[in-house]
Amino acid sequence: MTRTRLYLLVSLAALAVATLTFGAARARTAAGQAACTTTVGPSTLQPAINAAGAGSVICMAPGVYIGPITFQSKNGVTLRGAGRQATIIAGGARDGMLIFNSQNLTFENFLIYFGHPSDAYVFNSQNITFQQIDAGGGGIGIHFDAGSIGRISDSMIYAMEGDGVLVRRGSNVTVERNWVFVNGGVGVSTVGDTATTTITRNIISDNRGPGVFAGQTPCALLPPGFVEVPACYLMNLQSFVGDANIILDANIIQASGSTGIVMFPGTRATMRNNRIWRNELTGLFAWGANVTSDGDEFSGNEEHAIEFRAYPDPLKYGQVGPIFPVRAVGRINNANIHDSVVLAETGRLGGGVLAQGANLDVTNSRIYNNRGIGVSYVNTSLGTVSGNVIDENRGSAICVFNAGNVATAGNTIFGNVDDRPGICRETTP
């Protein structure tokens, strides 16, 4: 079976699972829905919102509602459509929805379309829930900003010019059981000093940028296949160190036009039982970040399955001030890491795990059939590689070069280009 056909079959299977999940969630919600307190059409929606108090359930009849639909200082209101294909909020040159200084709002069962800059923008608002929503074709999909708290569940977010979901400036958002796909930017992006973004049981697929990004806004893209960073980072190193916290649980992150998951300096991530595969750059890139991964699968990614790298780069020790570089820190445990391929631009790399200026432990994992080296510790990296099965890689099993103390006992190693721990042999050009 070809890789393309396998990818399509698994993607279709994932879509089927998502459809069943969304359908079950829709049935549960419908059974427990509060009755409509008022039913509106396009000309009466905004006046009904303006007059709504706590406990109001505004039901929209089928039709097209021109945005921005605005909630200002509202509490305890539900806005419900007649179905994702029947009730449409259209933004055009304006936002589809604006939510300011509000709390305890629920939006469900309609389509938000073609909003600019956002399909839905949430500012300084708490307990804002989007459920069973389609958001498509806008600038940004759903944008939580300025200390907002909320949830996006059982929805589809697609075909945005930029990010599908954007979380900024101290916001705390749960993204669960959604399908986030074919967006022009990042699938789910958490930017700046946010609180906690929880991303669980989503399919994040075919986005042009990374599937998931966490950190301060980049000044430039990092060149693939190189350690050196663009000069704009060196001009103000501290400004690119953030404080985001991410939880990634049981997601499928696939076919990104860039890296699967990007963690920028200062960010923290806890990952469990995710599948990160067929991304066009590295599956997980932790740049001066702290990441714990348990039970994740990395397969078919380009460049590397996983890279932990010091910020700004591991070659800058003693050159960029006393608090830099920021080392990457983490643990990879119970992982399944396989079938990484070479970086298309260079025809090189294709390794399993790469540590550069990192404190990293790799334990109890299987690392196999990667095009390059199974596990590499270079450029002052240190840590433990133990309890793993490392086999059939087309480079060395474990490479240690210009590194600190790396303990490599207790692994099962066979079938690699070189099975001797510490030897560095690469077979890509």
Secondary structure, 3 states (H helix, E strand, C coil): CCHHHHHHHHHHHHHHHHHHHHHHHHHHHHHCCCCCCEEECCCCHHHHHHHCCCCCEEEECCEEEECCEEEECCECCEEECCCCCCEEEECCCCCCEEEECCEEEEEEEEEEECCCCEEEEEECCEEEEEEEEEEECCCEEEEEECCCEEEEECCEEECCCCCCEEEECCCEEEEECCEEECCCCCCEEEECCCCEEEEECCEEECCCCCCEEEECCCCCCCCCCCCCCCHHHHHCHHHHCCCCEEEEECCEEECCCCCCEEECCCCEEEEECCEEECCCCCCEEEECCEEEEECCEEECCECEEEEEECECCCCCCCCCCCCCCECEEEEEECCEEECCECECCCCECCEEEEEECEEEEEECCEEECCCCCCEEEECCCEEEEECCEEECCCCECEEEECCCCEECCCCEEECCCECCCECCCCCCC
